[in-house]
Structure formats: C-alpha cells, structure tokens
Amino acid sequence: MEKRILFVDDEGDWRFMASTYLKEAGYEILTAKDGTDALMLSHGVKLSLIILDVNLAGENGVVLMGLFKRNHPGVPIILYTGMDHDAAAIDGMIKQGAHQYLRKGTMEELLKAVQSAVK
C-alpha cells in the first residue's frame, strides 16, 4: 500500500517544493493551504502521516493537531515550522501529541523525518 501524507502549509512555495520532493521519494501527497482545506481533504481518507505547519495564516497548527488526533487516531503528526520556539514550547507540542517538531530546513531533513515517522 502506498504511504499517503497530508502536507498542510499556507506558504505555496513550501507546499509545492515539499510535496514534489516527497512524491519523487515515492509517497502519495495530499496538500492543503489551511485547516479547513486539510480537514475536508482528509475526511474519510486513510493517512500514514500528517505534516502540519505550526503557524498557518490566522490558524494555530497545534489546535488543528488536536482535531487531527481525534479524526485520525494513531496517525503520526510532524509539526513543521519556520518559527523559533523555545525548548518549553517544543516540549509542550510533543506532550500534546506531536510525533516530532521540525524546523523548516532542507528537503533531506524533511524526508528523514518522514521516513522515521512512516514505517
């Protein structure tokens, strides 16, 4: 079975680059620009992983993560961000259910995180 990933990011360039890179690595990618799109797109769909931007334009990715945890129990969520968070904030996100917190960096780093989360 193909590994299906939902990638949620309000920045079109990141969404395009990451989804293209992950598709080339063999994953099926669904992309969404905001929480509403992501929830509609993922409804009734079996996901292997969710990659979620922490700071979606006007939306809190951590709050959205709670909805995904309820709708897709057991599916790992990587919080992916370009923002700086201190250790306490990162620890809090992990305690709330994030599989991993990852700063936006190279596509190779993203792929390693995906491979670690999707077995």
N, C-alpha and C positions, 0 to 999 in steps of 0.2 A: 504494500500500500504506500502511496506517495505521502510524504510528510507535508501537511498543509499548515502554513504560517499566516497569521493575521498580523500585518505591519501597520501600525497606526501612528501617523506623524502629520502635523499640519504644514510642514515645510515640503513643498512639492519636489524640490531638488533631492532632498534626503530620501524621500519616499521612492522616487524614481531610481536613484543610484543603488540604494539598498535592495530594492525589490529585484532589479535587474541582476545584481551580483548574486543574490540568493537563488534566483531562478537558474542562473548559469551553474550554480553549485548543486542543482538537482531538486530544489524544493518548489512546491506549488505555493505561490504567494497571492494573498488577497490584501489589497491596500485600502486604507480609509484615511480621510483627512481630518476627521473629528469623531467624537464619541457617538454621535447619532448615527453616522455612516457605519461606524465599526459595529455597533450593536445590531443594526439592521442586517448588515452583511454577514455577521456571524450567527444569526438566528437559525437554529436547526442544522448548522454545519459542524462537522467533526473537525476539530483543530488539534494540531500537535503542539503548537506554541503560539503565544501572543507576544509581540514586541510592541511596547507601548511607550510613547513619548510622555514624559512626566508633565511637561508644560505645553498642553495643547491650547491653541488660541482661545483664551477665555474659559478653558476647562481644566480641571485638575485630574491628571492621569492617575493619581493614587486613588481618588474617589472612583474613577472609572474602573480601576483594577478590582475594586470591591464588587462591582456589578459583574465583571467577567468571572470572578471567583465563584459567584453564585450561579451564573449561567453555564459555565464550563468548568465544573469542579475537576480538580486533578490536572488541568492543563497548565503547564508552567508559564509564568509571565516574566519577561525581561523588561525592566524599566530602563528606557534608553533616553539619555538626555544630553543636551549641550550645556546645561547649567551646572554650577558648582554647588554641591551640597556638603555640609559637614558630616562627620562620622555619625553623630547622633541622628541626623535626619535620614541618612542612608540606613542605619540600623533600624530605625522606625519603619521604613518602607519594607525592609526584609521581614520584620516582625508582622507586618500587615499582609504578608503573603507573596511578596515578590520572590521569584526564584533567584534573580540576580539583578544588580544595579550596574549599569554600564554607561560610561561616558561616551558620547559620540566621538569616534576616533577613526581608525582605519576600517575598511571593509573586512580585512583579515581578522581583526579583533571581534567584529560582529559575527563573522562566520564561526570562529572558535566558540563563542558564547552559545550560538545556535546549536552547534554540534554537541556541546556539553549538555544542553537542556533537552535535546531531542535524541533519544537513544533508539 
